[in-house]
Amino acid sequence: MKNKFLKSGLLAVTLAALIVSCSKKEEGYTISGKFVDVKEGMVYLEFMDGDKKIIDSTTITNGSFTFSGKVEEPLLYTIKLKGADYGAGFLLDNENITFEAKKDSMYLAKVSGATQDSIYKSFYKNEFKKISGLAGPIYRVSDSLKQGGKVKLTPEQNEMLDKRWADLQVFADDLTDKYIRSHQDKLGAALVIDERIVTYGAPEKVKEYYAILTPEIQKSFYGKKLKETIDLNAKTAVGSPAPEFSQADVNGKMVKLSDYKGKYVLVDFWASWCGPCRKENPNVVLAYKTYHDKGFDVLGVSLDDKKNLWEKAIEKDGLTWTHVSDLKGWKNDVAVLYGVKLVPTNYLIGPDGKIVAKNLREEALQVKLKEIFSKS
């Protein structure tokens, strides 16, 4: 009798173990990949973000390849062919994923089985597609009126275009808001906040949206990045002391921000390759010429990585103030210190070293400087 119960107990334990093993979620990922037009070669699976870097590789055989492994949390990985600058990006999680692409159109790759990736990409396939669809006609109208820059727009035409862009911005903000709020428990929301809100300089909105994310998403890799951005924005908020820095000018001489104490200085982040920066430069030149003798200065910080192009742009645009750069491109130490995500970006710093205003462009720069110097 005793043996009978013992055998029955062992059988129950064995069955329970089988049930658990069958129902347990598969650990790790498998990517089954296929290239339509590449039969042999090397393919890479990469994750790169700041100092964090993970690279795996495998061979392509008869157009097919396989990656397998395990991630601690979903992260944006890229599949790239050997020697290629760009690849196909997707959110990799521990799932069975299929991947199919053509060599010359990797951005059109078909990725199936990646749950978080599908949710994230849905924003660009739906909401963002609607926004882009409305932006196209406005660009065409603007180009048609300007005739390739040959015709200067009338005040009425400028007002009409400004109104259309403003209406589109309201539409875009509404669609983006709805996506974030309806996906607050998904990584897609954190990524869209980073790509559409952080990048375009709306620190208060970043704080607002971060607060509605679930604790799990806030603790994710991309949630932590948002928190770092929020903390950095607080350090460069209006009224805060501007973070001190020093960097070499075009002649290699070190220039410090504190050298400008006692003046109003516009720290202007720009680059020779940045079209909007070059378009804004005449406005900064006007401000410099108008107010320099009254105590206003400009310190240009370039996100260039080629000195000759940087110097040519300075000369061509008539930028007669001091310029600094470490020629690290987007990794410029000062840009990283100030959390610069796009150019042009600027900070107006007062004589006491505190930040007076941020991102003053076009007429807003002239209005602010007139306000300041009309009182002095």
Secondary structure as GFF3:
##gff-version 3
##sequence-region A 1 376
A	DSSP	alpha_helix	2	23	.	.	.	ID=ss1
A	DSSP	beta_strand	29	35	.	.	.	ID=ss2
A	DSSP	beta_strand	40	49	.	.	.	ID=ss3
A	DSSP	beta_strand	52	61	.	.	.	ID=ss4
A	DSSP	beta_strand	64	69	.	.	.	ID=ss5
A	DSSP	beta_strand	75	81	.	.	.	ID=ss6
A	DSSP	beta_strand	88	92	.	.	.	ID=ss7
A	DSSP	beta_strand	96	101	.	.	.	ID=ss8
A	DSSP	three_ten_helix	103	108	.	.	.	ID=ss9
A	DSSP	beta_strand	110	112	.	.	.	ID=ss10
A	DSSP	alpha_helix	115	125	.	.	.	ID=ss11
A	DSSP	alpha_helix	127	146	.	.	.	ID=ss12
A	DSSP	alpha_helix	155	182	.	.	.	ID=ss13
A	DSSP	alpha_helix	187	192	.	.	.	ID=ss14
A	DSSP	pi_helix	193	198	.	.	.	ID=ss15
A	DSSP	alpha_helix	203	212	.	.	.	ID=ss16
A	DSSP	alpha_helix	215	218	.	.	.	ID=ss17
A	DSSP	alpha_helix	221	235	.	.	.	ID=ss18
A	DSSP	beta_strand	246	248	.	.	.	ID=ss19
A	DSSP	beta_strand	254	256	.	.	.	ID=ss20
A	DSSP	three_ten_helix	257	260	.	.	.	ID=ss21
A	DSSP	beta_strand	264	270	.	.	.	ID=ss22
A	DSSP	alpha_helix	275	291	.	.	.	ID=ss23
A	DSSP	three_ten_helix	292	294	.	.	.	ID=ss24
A	DSSP	beta_strand	296	302	.	.	.	ID=ss25
A	DSSP	alpha_helix	307	316	.	.	.	ID=ss26
A	DSSP	beta_strand	322	324	.	.	.	ID=ss27
A	DSSP	three_ten_helix	329	331	.	.	.	ID=ss28
A	DSSP	alpha_helix	333	338	.	.	.	ID=ss29
A	DSSP	beta_strand	345	349	.	.	.	ID=ss30
A	DSSP	beta_strand	355	358	.	.	.	ID=ss31
A	DSSP	alpha_helix	363	375	.	.	.	ID=ss32
###
